[in-house]
Amino acid sequence: MEKVPFTASGLEKIKTELMKLKTEERPAVIKAIATAREHGDLSENAEYHAARERQSFIEGRVIELEDVVSRAEVINTSQLTGETITFGTIVTVADEDTDEESEFSIVGPYEADLSKGLISTSSPIAKALIGKRVSDSVEVRTPRGTKMFEVIGVKLLNA
């Protein structure tokens, strides 16, 4: 069974979502289904079908999150030096063509959110960066083509 890497705060967010689905969302959708059933003919009842669809989504998400939580491994970043890019580091890179700087935090796949600068360890840029150090040049193959970056900063995520 493959472990899923998490930061402590990232795992807590997943556990919170799971608890909300089980204690709030699931009971609410069961109530909505019961209410829709009272309206009569189920074959033409849009409320009933929407509630059943929502229930299906919730149950699928609960199963997924329970699996992820059971395989979660919180990575202790305090044991890292911060000299090499790994899970749990914040990386500042400069595009070698434009000198534009970008900052990324390397996290697990369930914490990734590019709009917040959080990239998954399985993303092309993280795969290219992991193991590199400040001043290293990195070639990243992206859907938009190959880019060259220079690593200009590495620090620990919780530092």
GUGU-338259 format. One record per residue: residue number from 0; residue in three letters; x, y, z of N, C-alpha, C in turn. Coordinates in steps of 0.001 Angstrom, whole numbers. Layout:
% residues N
[pt NUM 'ALA' [X Y Z] [X Y Z] [X Y Z]]
...
% end
This chain:
% residues 159
[pt 0 'MET' [845 -1173 0] [0 0 0] [896 1243 0]]
[pt 1 'GLU' [729 2084 -1002] [1572 3260 -1162] [1159 4366 -198]]
[pt 2 'LYS' [2147 4889 527] [1900 5988 1460] [1672 7284 693]]
[pt 3 'VAL' [861 8175 1279] [578 9473 678] [1216 10530 1574]]
[pt 4 'PRO' [2200 11298 1051] [2875 12288 1897] [1990 13498 2179]]
[pt 5 'PHE' [2076 13984 3413] [1321 15155 3847] [2161 16003 4779]]
[pt 6 'THR' [1839 17287 4804] [2299 18136 5896] [1270 17928 7005]]
[pt 7 'ALA' [1595 18265 8227] [651 18083 9338] [-623 18891 9095]]
[pt 8 'SER' [-475 20131 8622] [-1656 20969 8392] [-2487 20451 7221]]
[pt 9 'GLY' [-1836 19902 6206] [-2554 19358 5062] [-3399 18154 5436]]
[pt 10 'LEU' [-2850 17277 6275] [-3618 16111 6724] [-4790 16555 7588]]
[pt 11 'GLU' [-4573 17568 8394] [-5662 18068 9241] [-6823 18591 8397]]
[pt 12 'LYS' [-6522 19278 7297] [-7576 19783 6407] [-8378 18638 5802]]
[pt 13 'ILE' [-7693 17564 5408] [-8376 16399 4838] [-9273 15751 5893]]
[pt 14 'LYS' [-8776 15613 7109] [-9578 15023 8193] [-10799 15881 8503]]
[pt 15 'THR' [-10630 17205 8451] [-11747 18120 8695] [-12805 17969 7602]]
[pt 16 'GLU' [-12364 17887 6338] [-13312 17691 5238] [-14060 16376 5395]]
[pt 17 'LEU' [-13362 15324 5765] [-13985 14013 5958] [-15024 14067 7070]]
[pt 18 'MET' [-14680 14701 8159] [-15615 14811 9287] [-16853 15617 8888]]
[pt 19 'LYS' [-16665 16690 8138] [-17801 17504 7695] [-18719 16704 6772]]
[pt 20 'LEU' [-18121 15943 5873] [-18927 15114 4968] [-19758 14108 5756]]
[pt 21 'LYS' [-19152 13498 6774] [-19843 12464 7545] [-20891 13032 8501]]
[pt 22 'THR' [-20590 14168 9125] [-21481 14682 10172] [-22478 15734 9705]]
[pt 23 'GLU' [-22174 16421 8592] [-23074 17477 8113] [-23678 17156 6748]]
[pt 24 'GLU' [-22808 16904 5762] [-23275 16717 4385] [-24114 15454 4216]]
[pt 25 'ARG' [-23630 14337 4754] [-24340 13060 4602] [-25737 13128 5219]]
[pt 26 'PRO' [-25897 13583 6478] [-27244 13675 7054] [-28149 14657 6290]]
[pt 27 'ALA' [-27574 15748 5794] [-28378 16734 5064] [-28918 16152 3760]]
[pt 28 'VAL' [-28105 15382 3056] [-28566 14818 1792] [-29581 13697 2027]]
[pt 29 'ILE' [-29436 12960 3104] [-30429 11923 3434] [-31775 12572 3715]]
[pt 30 'LYS' [-31750 13682 4422] [-32977 14422 4711] [-33584 14971 3417]]
[pt 31 'ALA' [-32732 15485 2511] [-33217 16023 1236] [-33866 14930 386]]
[pt 32 'ILE' [-33306 13733 411] [-33881 12608 -335] [-35242 12242 239]]
[pt 33 'ALA' [-35337 12189 1559] [-36612 11860 2203] [-37681 12898 1874]]
[pt 34 'THR' [-37306 14160 1893] [-38250 15234 1568] [-38703 15125 112]]
[pt 35 'ALA' [-37764 14860 -783] [-38093 14744 -2206] [-38996 13542 -2463]]
[pt 36 'ARG' [-38809 12463 -1716] [-39658 11270 -1873] [-41114 11584 -1541]]
[pt 37 'GLU' [-41294 12464 -601] [-42656 12820 -178] [-43429 13557 -1272]]
[pt 38 'HIS' [-42721 14069 -2269] [-43369 14824 -3336] [-43989 13947 -4412]]
[pt 39 'GLY' [-43863 12635 -4263] [-44562 11753 -5203] [-43675 11092 -6222]]
[pt 40 'ASP' [-44153 11002 -7452] [-43543 10265 -8557] [-42040 10547 -8672]]
[pt 41 'LEU' [-41214 9539 -8358] [-39766 9720 -8351] [-39164 9811 -9751]]
[pt 42 'SER' [-39836 9243 -10744] [-39275 9250 -12096] [-39216 10646 -12699]]
[pt 43 'GLU' [-40061 11539 -12237] [-40080 12916 -12755] [-39736 13946 -11684]]
[pt 44 'ASN' [-39094 13501 -10629] [-38798 14365 -9492] [-37335 14832 -9561]]
[pt 45 'ALA' [-37135 16046 -10047] [-35782 16596 -10223] [-35053 16751 -8884]]
[pt 46 'GLU' [-35774 17137 -7828] [-35156 17295 -6506] [-34591 15965 -6012]]
[pt 47 'TYR' [-35357 14901 -6224] [-34934 13575 -5802] [-33665 13158 -6551]]
[pt 48 'HIS' [-33658 13328 -7865] [-32510 12932 -8664] [-31268 13764 -8318]]
[pt 49 'ALA' [-31449 15044 -8068] [-30323 15899 -7680] [-29766 15473 -6320]]
[pt 50 'ALA' [-30652 15163 -5384] [-30220 14734 -4057] [-29494 13390 -4129]]
[pt 51 'ARG' [-29974 12472 -4957] [-29324 11164 -5119] [-27933 11348 -5755]]
[pt 52 'GLU' [-27834 12258 -6711] [-26546 12537 -7338] [-25569 13107 -6313]]
[pt 53 'ARG' [-26054 14021 -5486] [-25224 14612 -4429] [-24794 13534 -3432]]
[pt 54 'GLN' [-25710 12639 -3099] [-25386 11551 -2176] [-24286 10660 -2760]]
[pt 55 'SER' [-24384 10375 -4034] [-23382 9549 -4704] [-22008 10223 -4640]]
[pt 56 'PHE' [-21971 11537 -4889] [-20711 12285 -4815] [-20143 12222 -3396]]
[pt 57 'ILE' [-20982 12461 -2395] [-20531 12477 -998] [-19973 11114 -608]]
[pt 58 'GLU' [-20691 10053 -938] [-20232 8710 -572] [-18906 8376 -1254]]
[pt 59 'GLY' [-18761 8762 -2516] [-17501 8524 -3223] [-16355 9287 -2593]]
[pt 60 'ARG' [-16619 10527 -2217] [-15578 11358 -1610] [-15198 10815 -226]]
[pt 61 'VAL' [-16177 10346 543] [-15890 9762 1859] [-14982 8546 1701]]
[pt 62 'ILE' [-15294 7684 759] [-14473 6485 524] [-13050 6889 132]]
[pt 63 'GLU' [-12937 7862 -770] [-11621 8326 -1202] [-10819 8895 -39]]
[pt 64 'LEU' [-11446 9779 763] [-10724 10416 1861] [-10362 9425 2960]]
[pt 65 'GLU' [-11239 8459 3239] [-10906 7444 4237] [-9687 6645 3796]]
[pt 66 'ASP' [-9615 6331 2501] [-8466 5611 1960] [-7201 6454 2095]]
[pt 67 'VAL' [-7286 7721 1735] [-6126 8610 1795] [-5640 8764 3239]]
[pt 68 'VAL' [-6570 8967 4170] [-6191 9135 5577] [-5524 7858 6101]]
[pt 69 'SER' [-6026 6696 5678] [-5436 5438 6146] [-4017 5244 5606]]
[pt 70 'ARG' [-3694 5862 4479] [-2357 5736 3881] [-1486 6972 4105]]
[pt 71 'ALA' [-1994 7938 4850] [-1279 9204 5042] [-5 9018 5857]]
[pt 72 'GLU' [1010 9745 5441] [2261 9773 6178] [2680 11234 6318]]
[pt 73 'VAL' [2661 11717 7561] [3073 13094 7806] [4592 13129 7795]]
[pt 74 'ILE' [5137 13966 6921] [6586 14090 6780] [7077 15142 7766]]
[pt 75 'ASN' [7998 14749 8601] [8562 15638 9603] [9664 16473 8957]]
[pt 76 'THR' [9332 17712 8627] [10295 18576 7934] [11386 19109 8867]]
[pt 77 'SER' [11232 18928 10176] [12249 19442 11097] [13560 18669 10962]]
[pt 78 'GLN' [13520 17486 10367] [14731 16689 10192] [15457 17036 8881]]
[pt 79 'LEU' [14862 17902 8083] [15478 18287 6808] [16409 19474 7014]]
[pt 80 'THR' [17401 19604 6138] [18365 20701 6269] [17905 21958 5548]]
[pt 81 'GLY' [17100 21786 4503] [16677 22936 3720] [17687 23349 2673]]
[pt 82 'GLU' [18738 22563 2503] [19757 22867 1494] [19385 22277 135]]
[pt 83 'THR' [18683 21157 173] [18282 20452 -1044] [16761 20519 -1162]]
[pt 84 'ILE' [16270 20622 -2375] [14826 20682 -2596] [14225 19292 -2383]]
[pt 85 'THR' [13250 19228 -1488] [12534 17991 -1182] [11084 18340 -891]]
[pt 86 'PHE' [10297 17324 -569] [8960 17556 -44] [9112 18469 1172]]
[pt 87 'GLY' [8212 19424 1316] [8246 20291 2490] [9172 21483 2384]]
[pt 88 'THR' [9627 21805 1170] [10468 22990 1011] [9750 24025 151]]
[pt 89 'ILE' [10121 25267 364] [9653 26380 -450] [10812 26737 -1373]]
[pt 90 'VAL' [10538 26756 -2666] [11580 26953 -3660] [11303 28239 -4423]]
[pt 91 'THR' [12314 29064 -4568] [12219 30249 -5410] [13085 29996 -6636]]
[pt 92 'VAL' [12460 30164 -7796] [13176 29942 -9055] [13039 31180 -9933]]
[pt 93 'ALA' [13989 31339 -10833] [13940 32421 -11820] [13942 31787 -13203]]
[pt 94 'ASP' [13021 32244 -14039] [12979 31796 -15425] [14242 32346 -16094]]
[pt 95 'GLU' [15033 31479 -16678] [16309 31925 -17260] [16123 32788 -18505]]
[pt 96 'ASP' [14966 32735 -19142] [14704 33559 -20320] [14196 34943 -19950]]
[pt 97 'THR' [13321 35010 -18944] [12658 36278 -18617] [13102 36880 -17284]]
[pt 98 'ASP' [13841 36140 -16498] [14243 36533 -15137] [13052 36674 -14194]]
[pt 99 'GLU' [11866 36230 -14606] [10680 36274 -13744] [10830 35249 -12634]]
[pt 100 'GLU' [10593 35694 -11399] [10723 34805 -10245] [9382 34192 -9887]]
[pt 101 'SER' [9435 32949 -9429] [8249 32230 -8952] [8629 31487 -7689]]
[pt 102 'GLU' [7642 31328 -6806] [7885 30600 -5565] [6875 29463 -5466]]
[pt 103 'PHE' [7370 28267 -5141] [6526 27087 -5017] [6820 26389 -3699]]
[pt 104 'SER' [5772 25861 -3090] [5930 24967 -1944] [5653 23565 -2440]]
[pt 105 'ILE' [6534 22638 -2146] [6372 21265 -2620] [5657 20461 -1538]]
[pt 106 'VAL' [4468 19982 -1888] [3597 19274 -950] [3090 17983 -1601]]
[pt 107 'GLY' [2277 17263 -864] [1693 16030 -1386] [566 16311 -2365]]
[pt 108 'PRO' [131 15287 -3095] [-873 15471 -4145] [-2226 15972 -3647]]
[pt 109 'TYR' [-2597 15670 -2418] [-3900 16109 -1909] [-3856 17512 -1314]]
[pt 110 'GLU' [-2679 18100 -1237] [-2535 19466 -733] [-2282 20464 -1850]]
[pt 111 'ALA' [-1969 19975 -3032] [-1576 20833 -4146] [-2682 21819 -4520]]
[pt 112 'ASP' [-2285 23055 -4754] [-3192 24121 -5188] [-2317 25187 -5849]]
[pt 113 'LEU' [-2222 25115 -7162] [-1318 26005 -7888] [-1631 27475 -7641]]
[pt 114 'SER' [-2910 27818 -7443] [-3272 29219 -7199] [-2651 29741 -5897]]
[pt 115 'LYS' [-2273 28826 -4990] [-1634 29204 -3728] [-141 28895 -3752]]
[pt 116 'GLY' [365 28480 -4905] [1786 28174 -5018] [2163 26820 -4443]]
[pt 117 'LEU' [1186 25948 -4208] [1443 24621 -3657] [1444 23612 -4799]]
[pt 118 'ILE' [2596 22996 -5058] [2671 22035 -6159] [2935 20631 -5620]]
[pt 119 'SER' [2357 19672 -6294] [2468 18277 -5906] [3844 17721 -6239]]
[pt 120 'THR' [4289 16787 -5418] [5558 16111 -5662] [5550 15379 -7002]]
[pt 121 'SER' [4363 15095 -7526] [4274 14378 -8803] [4139 15303 -10011]]
[pt 122 'SER' [4137 16615 -9792] [4032 17565 -10906] [5368 17618 -11658]]
[pt 123 'PRO' [5322 17973 -12938] [6572 18029 -13716] [7624 18959 -13114]]
[pt 124 'ILE' [7192 20114 -12621] [8185 21058 -12085] [8782 20533 -10784]]
[pt 125 'ALA' [7967 19929 -9916] [8508 19390 -8661] [9457 18237 -8938]]
[pt 126 'LYS' [9084 17374 -9876] [9960 16245 -10216] [11322 16740 -10702]]
[pt 127 'ALA' [11308 17817 -11470] [12565 18374 -11979] [13365 19057 -10869]]
[pt 128 'LEU' [12685 19672 -9906] [13368 20431 -8859] [13908 19577 -7721]]
[pt 129 'ILE' [13222 18483 -7392] [13621 17670 -6236] [15063 17188 -6403]]
[pt 130 'GLY' [15828 17424 -5338] [17240 17032 -5336] [18187 18159 -5728]]
[pt 131 'LYS' [17656 19258 -6234] [18499 20388 -6666] [18806 21299 -5484]]
[pt 132 'ARG' [19769 22209 -5710] [20205 23167 -4686] [20230 24572 -5280]]
[pt 133 'VAL' [20441 25570 -4427] [20562 26954 -4870] [21686 27046 -5906]]
[pt 134 'SER' [21453 27805 -6956] [22348 28050 -8096] [22271 26972 -9170]]
[pt 135 'ASP' [21566 25874 -8904] [21427 24840 -9936] [20493 25329 -11035]]
[pt 136 'SER' [20772 24890 -12235] [19916 25164 -13382] [19051 23927 -13595]]
[pt 137 'VAL' [17769 24152 -13866] [16827 23046 -13967] [16045 23146 -15269]]
[pt 138 'GLU' [16003 22045 -15995] [15194 21977 -17210] [13871 21310 -16845]]
[pt 139 'VAL' [12759 22007 -17128] [11431 21487 -16797] [10627 21322 -18077]]
[pt 140 'ARG' [10143 20125 -18277] [9283 19866 -19440] [7843 20016 -18995]]
[pt 141 'THR' [7181 21016 -19575] [5792 21307 -19248] [4938 21113 -20494]]
[pt 142 'PRO' [3612 21114 -20330] [2749 21020 -21510] [2987 22153 -22510]]
[pt 143 'ARG' [3508 23269 -22044] [3785 24414 -22929] [5190 24391 -23508]]
[pt 144 'GLY' [5934 23335 -23243] [7292 23236 -23765] [8318 23192 -22650]]
[pt 145 'THR' [9570 23156 -23037] [10664 23073 -22072] [11038 24467 -21587]]
[pt 146 'LYS' [11237 24594 -20276] [11643 25861 -19669] [12899 25619 -18848]]
[pt 147 'MET' [13704 26618 -18741] [14910 26555 -17921] [14751 27510 -16739]]
[pt 148 'PHE' [15016 26993 -15560] [14930 27784 -14338] [16237 27688 -13573]]
[pt 149 'GLU' [16544 28765 -12837] [17656 28736 -11906] [17073 28774 -10503]]
[pt 150 'VAL' [17533 27892 -9645] [17086 27854 -8243] [17790 29002 -7532]]
[pt 151 'ILE' [17006 29929 -6970] [17617 31066 -6261] [17339 31060 -4768]]
[pt 152 'GLY' [16490 30140 -4315] [16246 30044 -2883] [15538 28761 -2513]]
[pt 153 'VAL' [15947 28205 -1350] [15309 27004 -799] [15197 27217 706]]
[pt 154 'LYS' [14005 27010 1245] [13834 27059 2701] [12771 26045 3094]]
[pt 155 'LEU' [12768 25689 4348] [11801 24717 4834] [10414 25337 4934]]
[pt 156 'LEU' [9408 24552 4649] [8015 25008 4635] [7586 25546 5990]]
[pt 157 'ASN' [7978 24895 7063] [7541 25323 8400] [8604 26132 9127]]
[pt 158 'ALA' [9553 26689 8394] [10634 27447 9045] [10258 28899 9187]]
% end
